[in-house]
């Protein structure tokens, strides 16, 4: 996999790609990363890459000419054949599914936006994907580019020592990952769950799956709506849902009163929805 990154600040990438997994992947020839300074493709003595926005407003806008020139020079005949990712807070949320899709490509071009934004013609005529790493604003696309590169690179065969590691990561199957423990077995009166010390691999697998479901239900319930759940998963979720108030509070680590309040509000909302549905059916709408 070859990553090409267009940026106004190439020095920001000097450290992160020289350590740990990415360093080993580059040394093994599994990953190639090229950093290109957009200023090198600007015209004029002053190498200007930004200008004021038409129509007024604050901030500066990155000009289209240097970005197009850089992309065309870097990709050459590959232009139009490889994904071009524009890192922007306006883009689709970058997630594991998109990372998996991109990891199947042989080459990616990433454009790091800066200032108030990038000329709209870059969005329309050059970028094939507009990608955001979250609903917040950074000073530029350099940090998001690093996130994309590492996330995608980890999915390339051979990059990780354990081929199965990516399948157990959080979000790999649409769920958050289960809790991890290592030695010592007891630390500050907190013991490792007995099932992990039992040697019963079937029970360990079941416990881990149940914990992943519980953690996802507690922290990211929205993920469960999109996850591919087996019949066993649904049964485990029913077990979790059938717990007493005290058991739910213990699992979710929240007060019992909070559990009662949330379930009470959920029942009211459900009743309201069912009443509206019944009325609509009676009215023939």
N, C-alpha and C positions, 0 to 999 in steps of 0.2 A: 504494500500500500504506500502510495506517495501522497504526502500532504504538502500543498503549496499555500503559504500564508502571505497575504498582502496586508501591509501595515505601515503606519507612519512612525512607529516606534519599535524597530526590530530588536533593540536592546532588551526589551521586556522578556524576550523568549530565550535569553542566553542561559538561564539557570534551570528552569523547569524540565526541559527536555534532555538535560545532561545527568539526570539522576534516576536511580531505581529501574522500574520496569521499562520505561521508554528508552533509557540509555542502553539497556541490554538488547532491546528489540532493534534499535538502530545498529548496534554493533553486529548483530546477527544478520543484518540485511533484510529483516522482516518489515521494517518501517523506515521510510525516508521522509525527512522533513526539510523543506526549503523555505527560508524566510526572505521575502522580497520587500524592499523599501519603495513605497508608492512614490516618494519624492524623486526617485531615480527616473521615473517615467513622466515627470511633469516638464513642461516647456518653459523657456524663459530663464533669464539669469538668476532669478530669485527662487526658482523651483516652487512656485505657489501651488498649493493643493486645495485651498478653500477660498470661499468668497461669501459676501453677504447675500441673504435670501431675497429673491424677488418678492415684492409685496410688503417688505418690511418685517420687523420682528427681531428678537434677540438672537445672539449666537451666530456662528458661521456654519456654512454648509460645505461638505466635501465636494469638490468639482468632479464631474463625470469623466473628463478627458484623461486624467492620469490613471484613473481606475481601469477604464476600458483599455488604455494603452498597456498597462501592466498585465492585465488578464490575457490580452491577445499575444503579448510577447512571451509570457510564461507558458501558456498552454499551446500556442502554435496550432497545429492541426487537431489537437485535442479539444479546442474550443467548440462547444456545442455537443461534445461527446461525454464530458465528465460533469458531475454535479458542481455547481458554484454556490457556495453558502455565504449569504450576507448575514453577519452577526448583528442583530438589531432587536431592541426591546419590543418592536412591533411584530416580530416573527412568531411562528408557531412554537409552542413549548417543546424544547428538546427533551426527549425521553429515551428510554431503553429501546423501544420499538424502532424509533428513527435511527438510533445508533446502530442497531442490528442491520437495518436496511442499508445504511451507508457503509458498513464494514464489508459488504459484498462487492463494493466498487474497487477498481484498481487505483483510482486517483481522485483526490478531492481538492478543490480550490476554496480557500476561506478568505473572505474580505472583512477586515476589521474596521467598522465605522468609528468615527470620532466626532467631537464637537456637537453641534445641534442635530446633525444627521447627515445623510448621504443624498445627493441629488436623486430625485425620483426616477430618473431615466436608468440609473443603475438597478433599481428595484425591478423596473419593467422589462428591461432589455438584456440584462446580463445575469442577474441572480436566478438560479433555478429553485433555490430554497431560501426562505428568510427564517432565521432561527433565533430564538430567545432562550436563555437558560433560566429565566424566572421573571416574576412580575415585580421587578425593581430596576432601577437605572444605574448603570456604571458609567465611568468616564469614557469608555471605549470598548471595542469588541475584542481586545487582546485576551483578557481573562476568559471570556466565553470561548474563544478559539482554543485556548489551552484545555478547557473542560471537554470540548468536542473531540479534540485529538486524542486525549487520554482515554475517554470513554469508548471511542471507536476502535482505537488500537488494541485495547484489552480483548476485544472480540475476534481479533485476527488469529487464526490458528498458529500455535507455536509461541505466541507472545507471553502467555502465562505458563508457568511450569506445570501446573495442574490443569489438564484439559477440561475437567469438570467444574473448575472454580467459578466460571462465569454463569453456570447454570444455577448455582446456589446463591449468587449475589442478590441483594435487595433489588426488586423490580424485574429480575430476570424472567420470572413467571407471572408478573403482575402483582406480586405480594412483597411486603417488606420481609427482610431476612429474620430468621429465628435468633434468639440470644446465643452468645458464645461464652464458654468458660474454659479456663486453663488452670494449671496448678498455681497455688495450693488448693486443696479441696475445701478448706474453710478459711475465709479471710475476714477478720473483724466481725466474727459471729455470723457471717453470711456463707451458707454452705452451697456447694454445687448441687443442683437437683440430682436426686438419687438415681433416676433413670439413666443419666449420662454415665454413671459409674457401674451400671449393671452388666454391661457387655451384651445386652440383648439388643441387637441391631434393629430388629423390627420395631421394638418399642421405642427406641431412640428416634427412628425415622418418623414414627407416628407422633411422638412428642414434639419434634422439631416442626412438623407440618402444623400441628395444632397451635404451637407458639407463634408461628408465622401468621396464621390466620387471626389469632388474638391481637397480635401487635398491629396488624393492618387494620383490623376493626376499630382498634382504639385510636390509632394515630392518623390513618389515611383511609377512612371508610369508603371514600370515593373510588379507590382502586378496586374494591371488591365488585363494583358494578361492571368493570371492564375485564376482570380476571377470568381465566379459563378454569372453572372449578369442577372437580370431579364429584361424583356422588358421595365419596368418602369425605371430601372437603365440606360438602353441604351438611353432612351428618355431624361433622365436628363443629360446624358453626351453630347447628341447632343445639348441640350440647352446651356451647358457650351461652347461647341465648336463653337456655332453660335454667341457668344458674340462679340462685337466690340473690337478693339485693347485696347481701354481705359477700357472697362469692364473686359477684360481678365487680364490686368495689375492690376486692382483693386482687383480682386479675388485672383490672384497669388502673389500680393504684390511685383511686380517687375516693372521696368521702361517700359513705352510704347515702347521705342526704342528696348529694349530687346525682347519684344513680336514680333515686326515687323521682327527683325533679325532672330529669331528662326523659325518663320513661313515661311519666305523667304527661309531659308536654307532647311527646310523640304520640301517645294514645289520643289526645285531643285533636292533633293535626290529622291523624288517621281517620278519626270519626268525622271530622269536617269534610275531608275528601270523599269518604264513602257517602255522606249525606248529599253532597253536591252531585255525585255520580248517580245516586238513586233518583234524585230530582230530575236530572237530565234524561234518564231513561223513561220516567213517567211522562215528561213533557214531549218525548219523542225526538229530542235534540241529540 
